[in-house]
Amino acid sequence: DKLPGFKGGLEGLMNYLGREVMYPRSAMEAGIQGIVYVSFVVMEDGSIAQIGVLRGIGGGCDEASITVVQDMPKWIPGSHRGKLARIQFNLPVRFVLR
């Protein structure tokens, strides 16, 4: 009924990712760009579990995406039928060379 949320909302999540995602040197040197899709479960207490890559781009970007998700602060948990529930969330992590 209610999806989990990052504290600070979507803007807070984007700020967090922009600050914390480290572009791997090997990916930069190889010119690797793209989006890594990470899947995880937001638990009843807001913690993150069962992290995995749905679609990666290689060059260390997949691992960097997993690390940033593992290090996230707790989320605001979601609910189903009025009770706190585990809810799967898919997050795109964008790697763009400038």
C-alpha positions in Angstrom: 0.0 0.0 0.0 2.8 2.4 0.8 6.2 2.2 -0.9 9.4 2.6 1.1 11.1 6.0 0.8 14.6 7.4 1.2 14.8 10.1 3.9 14.7 13.3 2.0 12.7 11.8 -0.8 13.8 11.4 -4.4 15.9 14.6 -4.2 17.6 13.3 -1.1 18.3 10.0 -2.9 19.8 11.7 -6.0 22.0 13.9 -3.7 23.2 10.8 -1.8 24.1 9.0 -5.0 25.8 12.0 -6.5 27.9 12.4 -3.4 28.7 8.7 -2.7 29.0 6.9 -6.0 32.7 6.6 -6.9 33.4 6.2 -10.7 35.9 3.3 -11.0 39.2 4.4 -12.6 39.2 1.3 -14.8 35.7 2.2 -16.1 36.9 5.8 -16.8 40.0 4.7 -18.6 37.9 2.2 -20.7 35.2 4.9 -21.5 32.5 2.8 -19.9 29.2 4.6 -19.3 25.7 3.6 -18.7 23.2 2.6 -16.0 23.6 -0.2 -13.5 20.2 -1.5 -12.2 20.4 -2.6 -8.6 17.7 -4.6 -6.8 17.3 -4.7 -3.1 14.8 -5.3 -0.4 13.8 -2.6 2.1 13.1 -4.5 5.4 10.5 -3.7 8.0 13.0 -1.7 10.0 14.2 0.3 6.9 17.4 -1.6 6.6 18.6 -2.8 3.1 19.0 -6.5 2.3 19.3 -8.9 -0.6 21.3 -6.6 -2.9 22.0 -7.7 -6.4 22.7 -6.3 -9.9 19.8 -6.8 -12.3 21.8 -5.4 -15.3 25.3 -4.2 -15.1 27.8 -2.5 -17.3 31.1 -3.9 -16.0 34.4 -2.0 -15.4 33.8 -2.0 -11.7 30.6 0.0 -11.9 28.5 -2.9 -10.8 30.5 -3.3 -7.6 30.6 0.4 -7.0 26.8 0.4 -7.2 26.4 -2.4 -4.7 28.8 -0.7 -2.3 26.8 2.6 -2.4 23.5 0.7 -1.7 25.1 -1.3 1.1 26.3 2.0 2.7 22.9 3.7 2.4 21.2 5.0 5.6 18.0 3.3 6.7 15.0 4.0 4.6 11.5 4.8 5.7 9.9 1.3 5.5 6.9 0.5 3.3 3.7 -1.1 4.4 1.1 -3.6 3.0 -2.4 -3.6 4.4 -1.4 -1.4 7.2 1.5 -3.5 8.4 5.2 -2.9 7.9 6.4 -5.1 5.0 9.6 -6.1 3.1 9.4 -4.5 -0.3 11.7 -5.0 -3.2 13.1 -1.8 -4.8 14.9 -1.4 -8.1 17.4 1.5 -8.4 19.1 2.8 -11.5 22.7 4.1 -10.8 23.9 6.2 -13.7 27.6 6.4 -14.7 28.3 9.3 -17.1 31.8 10.6 -18.1 32.0 14.4 -18.4 
